[in-house]
Every structure is written in structure tokens, then in C-alpha cells.
Amino acid sequence: MARPKDKSIMTASGISTIATGDSYYDVSDSSMDMSTLFPVRDEVKEIEKSSQVDTANVRLWRLATTGALLLTAFLVTYATYRFLKNEERNNFETAFEQFSRTIAVSAIAQQSDLRDGMETLATTISLYAKNNNANTTWPFITVPDFEHHGRNMIQQSRVEVVNLFTRVAAADQHEYIAYANQHARQWVEEGHQIQKGSLERLLDPLGNMTYHPFFTKVVPMDNTPLGMGFAQDTGTGDENEYFSASWQFSPPPATYALINWNANSHPDYEMLGHAILALRYETVATRVRPYFSVPLTMTEEEHVAYHSKLQESSHLTPHTFIGRAIFRTVNDYESDIVATLGVGMAWDAALNGLLPANVDGIQCVVKNTCNQTFTYEIWGEDAIFRGEEDLHLAKYDDMKVTVDLALHTHPDFETTPGHCMYWMDIYPTDKFKSAYDSNTPEIFAAVVAATFGIVAVVFFIYDTFVQKRNTNLVLKAAQTSSIVTNVFPEHMRDRLLHHAAEEKTMMGKRASLKTYLTSDGKMGGEMDLSEPLADLYLECTVLYADITGFTAWSSTRDPTQVFQLLETIYSAFDSLGKKHRHVFKVESTGDIYTAVVGIPNPVPNHAIVMVKYARAIISKMHSLTKVLEKRLGPDTADLSLRVGINSGPVTAGVLRGKRNNFSVFGDTVNIAARMESSGKPGRIHLSKETADLIEASGHENWLEKRRDLVNIQGKGVLETYWLSLHRERTESCTSVDSFSDLIASTSYGARLPGLDEKTYRLIDWNVETLLRLVREMVAFRGTNAASLRRRSTTAGLFEIKTSDTPLTEVREIIQLPEFKLRSKTNQNPDKVELPAVVVEQLHHLVSTIASKYHDNPFHNFQHASHVVMGCMKLIGRIVSPSEDFNDSANAAASLYENTYGITDPLTQFACAFSCLIHDVDHVGVSNAQLVKENVPVAARYNGRSVAEQNSLDLSWDLLMQDRYGELRAFLFPKTSHLERFRQLVVNSVMATDIVDKELKALRNRRWEKAFKKNDAAVNSSTPEEHVRDTVNRKATIVIEHIIQAADISHTMQHWQVYRKWNQNLFEELYVAYLNGRMDKDPSTFWYNGEFGFFDFYIIPLTRKLKECGVFGVSSDEYLNYALKNRLEWETKGQQAVTEMLEVCAAKYGTKEDNKLMDKALLYPRRGSAETASQAEETFMNEDVEEIEV
């Protein structure tokens, strides 16, 4: 951050904000509390009190007139409302009457159809028994095609089961059992074939079946899967006894256990049989049961599925068994009853479909003479069971409609015992009524009330405007008073208000003076003749703090990250200012933070307060940067604070103008600024004046005299001191704001052994970067939470085909996905919650990748992280075209196409992952050296792109391990996703080899086709050169450029960043030279080699980035930094090479010393094949051609 030349003036934030030792305050916020700094008077209440007295009489008459209007409005509004409400009530009652009539007619018709259907089927069975080919008689009758008849009955009459009960005399039981054994399999198999079922689901194999001898006694059992069980009994032994043997079923039975069961053994069926014998031709019904024994004729799943279509969740709903007699002679009701036709009816089926689909909320309470009641609620075409009692609302009792469901003609029907007669009461519900409730009464009432309101407003229009004017005046006066009170010390506030009061009087004098001064054309503008608002404070201590390395650090970050750093740090400093009290923050300008103690109120020990505060902020800075590195990336922890402090008198006051500023200036301020600029990172530099005050307070042990003298401009040589830091208690990061708290609390699981704390901070940052892209992938795909959980636990992984060497997989064009609007979603990526297993596996993967990096000076995990950061910065700079769109769909599509699809999150994830792995297992020497040494890995890759292919294969094999199965399943739900990811990674990593001639030729050809001025490629209709291929070709080029630029991003950043990584690369090659893995001492060609690197690679690359057209003005930033660094290298490069050589010689020795020691062998691996040694072999070549990107 550039510092002003003259630091004798410090200006606080202006009239809209105030910077204090507590925090930043927006003075427009009425909740701001400045009571710890200045006494605050309640100006608002004072102004309101005076205005109330002036308007009391007007308010009284206004209230009286308004009351009269309101009374009239109320009466008319209420009458309108009641009239419209009554209309709605009439419509509701009429509609219910119509729909209840519809239900009644439909229910009676349905019951009539059921009885007619049973009568028809009974007649059919009687006819068959009379005319069957086998000439058999009852009970030895098996009805053919019974399943067809039954299914027709089920479909037409909405019943669940149709059952034929044969009336068997006790004397015929043995003969009948033999008959049943002979014929049962035939009709059961026939039924199952019609039903397309499987005989395998029969519970009792036919060969081993033992039928109930139809003298079974029913024994209820509560916990059996089918609802009831059966136990055999010996019967009564009476030869005249008749049994009602269950014989044929539709649907066919799932078990033979029900065949030949004696229905008369169950009390309900026995009584029903007596009723059938008594009433003969009538259709009679049993009591309601919570289920019918359908599970014996259906599977449990079939029965539940049947009810699920009727909106029921279980088969435990009201069922009724209905029976009708079958006579020996057709239509002769006086002949013998030889069998009974029974059906099982579910009431939800009977009531289903009685109303149109858009009519909801009518209750049907079904009752019978057997003292049973149950309630259904009809919603459109569905009937929903609500409970086994009358659940209707009592308020609708007067609207009840009763429907008799017991259709009969027999005179003794009602008096015959053994059966139940049913009827149904119909009621509306609140839901039904709500369909006829509307806002119309309220709307009309509101219109009437509004009309009266308008009259009142017009009548009092003048008073309203007067009141509004008074309110605005009070508000403005209160705001002005509050601002002045909060921004300035109390005595200056009063003087400033007095100045404002005199402003009008001074206007005449100003105008005259202006006329006088400008009459001859020599002067212009206005002069403020009032007294300045300033005071002298004799006992103060001023602090200047500068974030060292900030300018270089910020050159590698996005603006948002820069502000995250400053806001977090300065917020922490403000909080510490409040804790230490009396510390008044003056301003924060860029990376400089200034504060003062002794203003506005004197502080006796102002120097002690300030040095304690300085210790606290340095400690806080140290801990915060380590925490923030997990969020803001590499080198954040390297930032430090340089502090300068001076004590003495200062002048403070208000600089009036368009924005009134509270300023502190004077010699004391100037020297404090010089103390900071001449200090050292992480230390507190004190002037002698401050040191004397500390010594006078008895804390001379805090001081350390500086050995060298400091030459201060305008002051000469000064004696200064360092402040000891060891006494200050380390501040905890947990006291910082929520942003840094969130970072500090981030944990991704267990750590791998052998990695230091700094490496783990970089790992956490990389993981967070990749997770942010994963969240964007989830949001882009529009995946819901259930799908996320399912994908994270999916074991169905797949493999894709890869070649023996990644180099053979490099493609001229990578096919990126086309834009699909349905892929866009409103889901916020920041709110996407990822499965824990995905986060844990990704963290483990990144940690393992980090462990595979060697401890080289340059090609190490920190370098990989720096490349990831450079890549993400470039991706973040991709901009949309300067074009307006009429709709969001066109805008999204155009953005996607104009950025060549690089905004696709999976593509961005692949770019970041490629940067992370591109130097894995790099051994610190060039590809040429590896080939020269004939190492196995060089032979494997045929001497081409050895380091790059090795890094890619190792990382890919790691990713494909079973350990990361859930992660892969989550990231790549389709094979096409993994294939595209593989292609992107291959092209990206291979792009970092800028020396391979074939790859270079491929990139040159691709650039010519994609970005040449002639647009023929775009307009060509050939398959290889159509528009989509052109877009994908450009995308492939831009992606490779991003990776290449990120790999050398330090050359396009601040000089300090460039020097740092340049030093690391030199050191790495120097070690290779000492180890005999490089022929020449890098110091012999380093200076000139950098010029070749800048001129033939770096600068052309930045220009290519600009020509791509997707980075906007951001591409100029990279070009400008590259040009500046080349210019500085021209003037400082030789000195830099000398310094680097001295450092390396001191650290590792020289070849002449023959001291390779263990230090030089600590990292016998890793080095970029295309950077340093190639500078000797390529850039120093006189015949070198310009390297194309």
C-alpha cells in the first residue's frame, strides 16, 4: 500500500461514519451507542416535546372530525359485509344440498348395482348346476370360469372378493371331501392362470394338503399375519347338521387352508346364514369388521396395493360381507337353498368416485342396526377413512342428509335378526365450506371504508401536509444533532452546532468577500471566516500499524479476499481497542491502521495503554493469519504487522467541508509514522519520548534499545527502542468475529502423520476450494437432498478406459456439455450441505496428494497450492459479454457460450484438481535430466513429458482407489462425467509441459483454427469445423492457458512474490547442480535466461489471455505485472542472482567445497521440466524461436 509522503495529518472517516477504538459505526444507525466515548443528549425527545405543544389544538379537532367519519364508515361497512356474507352462506348451503343429493343417488345406485350383480351371478350358477355336462348336483358342483365371473363382479361392483359357499349335509361330508380333493386343484390353477399369478405362492403344496373337514371352529388370534387363525374341531356329530363350506373364490386363494372352512362356525356368518334362510331372495349384510379375510384370497401386498389406489394406507378399514342365496331351481324362491354367494366389500371402495374431482370435504357417517358407526371423508373422487365413530362437526347438525342403503322388498326384512341394515348421514366440513368463502365481503367492506378514508384525507389535506412538514423537520433536526454528537467530542459538537447556526448570517459576508476577491480575476471560491474547530491535546500517544507483505499478497487475490482479510483483522483490532479502553481509532487506510490514546479525554498513562494495545494487536495478527490461511490460501500466515509509536502533543479538530472529518496531525503524528516505516515486521518500534514515559512508569524492562540509529527526515538521527513482546498474553482466535470463528472451527477429520501445521493449513484451504466447486456442481445439477444422500452411499462405481500413457490421450478438442436451461437452479451453492463421507474422503485425498509432494524448494505442495490459487483467480475473472438480454434464459445461454462453457462447475473442478496434482512426485530435476539418467519412469513414458505423465498417473491411480469410492460416486454420477473429467485433467496437466514439440505444434494449430481473424472455421459446415467444435476448441485452449498461467502466476504478480518463487526455483536447480543432476551452475545463465522466459513465454502468454476475450480488463493486470517485473529484473536481476547464489552457497556449500552434505539430499527429487534448466537449453539458444502458448 502506497503511503502518503507527509504523515503529519491523519484524517478520520467523514460525516457518514466514525472509526473508534470499539468498532466501525454507521451514524445512520440509530442504535449506535457511543456512550463510552462521548456523553449523548436525547435531542430527539427535546424536539418532539416542543412540537407537541405547538400542535395540540390542531390534533384535538382533527381527532373529533375523524371520529365522526369513522363511525359512519363503520356502520356502512358492516352492513355491506353482513349482506355479502349471507350470500356466501346461501351459496354454500345450496351447493351442499346438490352434492349430498349426488352422493345419495350414486350410493343407492351403487348398492342397487351390487345386489343386481349378485342376483345375476347367483342365477348363472343355478343354471350351470342344472345343466352341467357332468350331471352332478349340489353340493358336487364346481362352476367353470368362476374367476372370470368373479373378476367381472369385482370390477363392476367395487368388491374385493367373491366367494361361493356350498351347503353340505353332514351325511355327505366324506363324499364331498373326496370331491374337493379331486377338483380343487383344477379351479385354483385355472384362477391363478387367469390372474397371471404363480402357484409357487401357495402356502400348502397340493400334494400334501389336508382340507378342513368343514366342521372347523373359528378361533380369533390377534397377532397372526393374516388377522385370524383356525383350529380344527370334531363337530357336533349330528347327521342332520348342515355346513356352509367355503368352496370357490375370486381372486383364487393363496392357501388351501380356507377351502372347506365352515362359515357357520363363525357367529357373524352363522347368523347371516339364518337371515338368508329366512329372507331367501334378499341380499343381506354382516356387521362391519376392520378387515375381511381377503389375505387368504389375496397376498398381503395385493390387498394393501388395492387399498392404496383408494387413498388408504392399510387394509384395516371397514369391510362388510354380503350374502345372497342360490336356489336349486332358477327363480324358484321356494326351492331349496343349495349355496350362498358372498362378496366382501370395502366401504372406501363403495364410497369412492361419488363426487367430481374438484369437490373436497364432505363427510359420510355410515351406521347400521348392529350399533356400529364409522366416518369417511370424501375428497373429490377419493374416500378417506377417518375413524370408527361419528366424527362430524356438531355445528353442521342442521344440514344432515340421510341415505337409506338397505334396499329390500321382503316384508320381514327389518325384523329378521342376523343381519345389519345400513344407512348414511352426510355432512359438510370446514374444508367444503371454505370453497365458498371468499374475500369479496372484506374487499367490498374495505372499498367502502377506503372511500370514507379518502374523504377524510381530502378534508384534512392541509393539516396532513403541515403535520408531515413538522415531522420531517423534527427528524432532520434529530438526525443532525445525533450525527454531530456521535462523531465529534462534546465540546467540539457544541461549537459545530453553533457554527451551523451562524452559517446563514455569514452568507452575506461570504458573498461580499467572494465578490471582492474575484473582481480582478486573481482569486475564486469561498472563504470560511468562522473560527476553526480544533484543539491541542498535550498528552497523547499515536500508533501506526502497517501490514507487511500486504501489497504482494493482495496481488495474488481477488478483491473479495482482500476485503475479507482487512475486515477480519481490523474488526479484531477494534474489539481489542474496546477491551483496552481509551484507544481511539482514527482511521484505517488500506493496510495502515492508526489509533491514538489521550483524545478526547486525557489519560495519565497513555503510553502504557498504547503499548499494551500494540502487543495485543501483534499477537492477534499472528494468530489470525494462521486461521485465515485456511480460507484465503497460501502465504496468508506470512503476513505480519509492523508498528510504530510516538508520544507527545497533537492537534485534533474538524476539517469542515462537504464531508466533515475529525483529524489528528502534528509532529508527533509524523514521527509515529516514521517509527512504523523504519521498524521491522512483528516488532513494535518506539520513539525516545514514548520510551521515557514507559521507563518513568517503572517498566524499563519492557524496553530494548535499538543498536542502530534512525535517520528521520526533518529530525535527523534519532535514538529509538524496541518493545518486548513476551509479556503480552496471547489472544485467542475465538474472540474474533463470526467469519474467523467459522474458519477456525472448520474440521475435516483425522490428519495424516508426517505433515506439518503449515501444510495442513494449505490442505484445509485446498479442500475448502474444491468443496466450494463441488457445491456449485450440486447446485448446477439441481440435485435434491435425498439424491445427495443416495449418491454418497452408492457403491455402483464404474471404470473408464485409459491408455498406457496420458500423453496419447491429449485431444485437440475437449467436448464440453452444451448449455441446458434445466440444469440451472435457484439453489444457493453456499447452502448446499454435502454428505460427511464426501467431505472426509476429499480431505483425505488432498492430504494424501500433499504427502506425495517432495520437500523441494520450488516444486512442492506450497507451489501446487499457489497454482490452484492462481487458477481460481483466473476462473473468477471470467466475465460475460457486455450485452443486454431481455430474459434470463438468453442471458444464461449467451454467458455460457461466450465463456466457451468454462463456467461449468465440473470443468472448473477439473482445472483446480489438475493444478493440485500437476507436480506430484516431482523429483526436482528436468525431464531432460530424467531421460539422460535413463530412470525407469523415463523409459515408461518414452522420454516425453516424463514428470507430467508420472504426476498424472500417480494421482489418477490414487483417486480410483476403493478408499474414495463414495467420493467418486458423488462427483461423477454418470460415466460421461468421469470421462470428461479425465480428458480435462489430461489436457490440463500435459499443458504444463511447454517444451514438448508435438504438444507445442498441436497448440499452435489449435490456436490458428480457433482465434485466427478469418471466421471461415466458424461458418464451415464440415463436421470437424462446425460451430460447436469451434466453441469447444476455444474452450480447450483457454483451459490450457489458465493452467499454464497459473503455473507461472508468480511472474505476473507483485515483484516480491516473483522474487520469492524465483529464489526457490534457483535454489532447487542449485541443489540439482551440486548433486550432479544438472550440468551448469544456474547462476551462469539465470540473469539472461529470465529475459528469454519473459520475452518468449510469459509476456506472449498474457497477451494470448487477452485475445481469448473471456477475462475482460483483468488480463491487463497480468500483462502489466509481467512487464513491470521484467523491467525490475533488468535493473535488479544481477544483484538478485548474486544474492541468491550467496544464500545457496551458505546453505548448501559449493562444488569446490565438496560439501554436498545431507542438506542437499533432503529433496533429491522435484523440479519443473520446462522452467529452469530449459531456460539454459532453450532461452539461451541464439536460434530460439518465439514460444507460442
HELIX and SHEET records of a PDB file:
HELIX    1   1 GLU A   43  ASP A   54  1                                  12    
HELIX    2   2 ALA A   56  ASN A  131  1                                  76    
HELIX    3   3 PHE A  146  SER A  157  1                                  12    
HELIX    4   4 ALA A  170  ASP A  172  5                                   3    
HELIX    5   5 GLN A  173  GLN A  195  1                                  23    
HELIX    6   6 LEU A  199  ARG A  201  5                                   3    
HELIX    7   7 LEU A  206  ASN A  208  5                                   3    
HELIX    8   8 TYR A  256  LEU A  258  5                                   3    
HELIX    9   9 ALA A  263  SER A  265  5                                   3    
HELIX   10  10 PRO A  267  LEU A  279  1                                  13    
HELIX   11  11 VAL A  294  LEU A  296  5                                   3    
HELIX   12  12 GLU A  300  SER A  308  1                                   9    
HELIX   13  13 TRP A  347  LEU A  351  1                                   5    
HELIX   14  14 ALA A  394  MET A  399  5                                   6    
HELIX   15  15 ASP A  430  SER A  434  1                                   5    
HELIX   16  16 THR A  440  PHE A  459  1                                  20    
HELIX   17  17 ILE A  461  VAL A  487  1                                  27    
HELIX   18  18 GLU A  490  THR A  518  1                                  29    
HELIX   19  19 PHE A  550  SER A  554  1                                   5    
HELIX   20  20 PRO A  559  HIS A  580  1                                  22    
HELIX   21  21 HIS A  606  LEU A  632  1                                  27    
HELIX   22  22 THR A  636  ASP A  638  5                                   3    
HELIX   23  23 ASP A  667  SER A  677  1                                  11    
HELIX   24  24 LYS A  688  ALA A  696  1                                   9    
HELIX   25  25 GLU A  700  TRP A  702  5                                   3    
HELIX   26  26 CYS A  733  SER A  735  5                                   3    
HELIX   27  27 SER A  738  ALA A  744  1                                   7    
HELIX   28  28 GLU A  757  ARG A  781  1                                  25    
HELIX   29  29 ALA A  785  SER A  792  1                                   8    
HELIX   30  30 PRO A  806  GLU A  809  5                                   4    
HELIX   31  31 LEU A  821  SER A  823  5                                   3    
HELIX   32  32 PRO A  829  LYS A  831  5                                   3    
HELIX   33  33 ALA A  836  SER A  851  1                                  16    
HELIX   34  34 PHE A  861  GLY A  876  1                                  16    
HELIX   35  35 SER A  888  ASN A  898  1                                  11    
HELIX   36  36 PRO A  905  ILE A  917  1                                  13    
HELIX   37  37 ASN A  927  GLU A  933  1                                   7    
HELIX   38  38 PRO A  936  ARG A  940  1                                   5    
HELIX   39  39 VAL A  946  LEU A  959  1                                  14    
HELIX   40  40 ASP A  962  TYR A  964  5                                   3    
HELIX   41  41 GLY A  965  LEU A  971  1                                   7    
HELIX   42  42 THR A  975  MET A  990  1                                  16    
HELIX   43  43 LYS A  997  PHE A 1011  1                                  15    
HELIX   44  44 ALA A 1016  ASN A 1019  1                                   4    
HELIX   45  45 PRO A 1023  GLU A 1025  5                                   3    
HELIX   46  46 VAL A 1027  ASP A 1047  1                                  21    
HELIX   47  47 SER A 1049  MET A 1052  5                                   4    
HELIX   48  48 TRP A 1055  LEU A 1074  1                                  20    
HELIX   49  49 PRO A 1082  THR A 1084  5                                   3    
HELIX   50  50 TRP A 1086  PHE A 1093  1                                   8    
HELIX   51  51 PHE A 1094  ILE A 1098  3                                   5    
HELIX   52  52 ILE A 1099  CYS A 1108  1                                  10    
HELIX   53  53 SER A 1114  TYR A 1148  1                                  35    
HELIX   54  54 LYS A 1159  LEU A 1161  5                                   3    
HELIX   55  55 ALA A 1172  GLN A 1174  1                                   3    
HELIX   56  56 ALA A 1175  PHE A 1179  3                                   5    
SHEET    1   A 6 ILE A   9  THR A  11  0                                        
SHEET    2   A 6 ASN A 661  PHE A 665 -1                                        
SHEET    3   A 6 SER A 640  LEU A 655 -1                                        
SHEET    4   A 6 LEU A 533  THR A 548 -1                                        
SHEET    5   A 6 ILE A 592  VAL A 597 -1                                        
SHEET    6   A 6 VAL A 583  THR A 589 -1                                        
SHEET    1   B 6 ILE A   9  THR A  11  0                                        
SHEET    2   B 6 ASN A 661  PHE A 665 -1                                        
SHEET    3   B 6 SER A 640  LEU A 655 -1                                        
SHEET    4   B 6 ILE A 684  SER A 687  1                                        
SHEET    5   B 6 THR A 720  LEU A 723 -1                                        
SHEET    6   B 6 LEU A 703  LYS A 705 -1                                        
SHEET    1   C 2 THR A  17  ALA A  19  0                                        
SHEET    2   C 2 TYR A  24  ASP A  26 -1                                        
SHEET    1   D 5 TYR A 242  SER A 250  0                                        
SHEET    2   D 5 VAL A 161  ALA A 169 -1                                        
SHEET    3   D 5 ILE A 337  ALA A 346 -1                                        
SHEET    4   D 5 HIS A 319  PHE A 327 -1                                        
SHEET    5   D 5 VAL A 284  ALA A 285 -1                                        
SHEET    1   E 2 LYS A 217  VAL A 219  0                                        
SHEET    2   E 2 GLY A 229  ALA A 231 -1                                        
SHEET    1   F 5 ASP A 382  GLY A 387  0                                        
SHEET    2   F 5 THR A 373  TRP A 379 -1                                        
SHEET    3   F 5 ASP A 360  ASN A 368 -1                                        
SHEET    4   F 5 TYR A 422  PRO A 428 -1                                        
SHEET    5   F 5 VAL A 401  ASP A 404 -1                                        
SHEET    1   G 2 VAL A 710  ILE A 712  0                                        
SHEET    2   G 2 GLY A 716  LEU A 718 -1                                        
END                                                                             
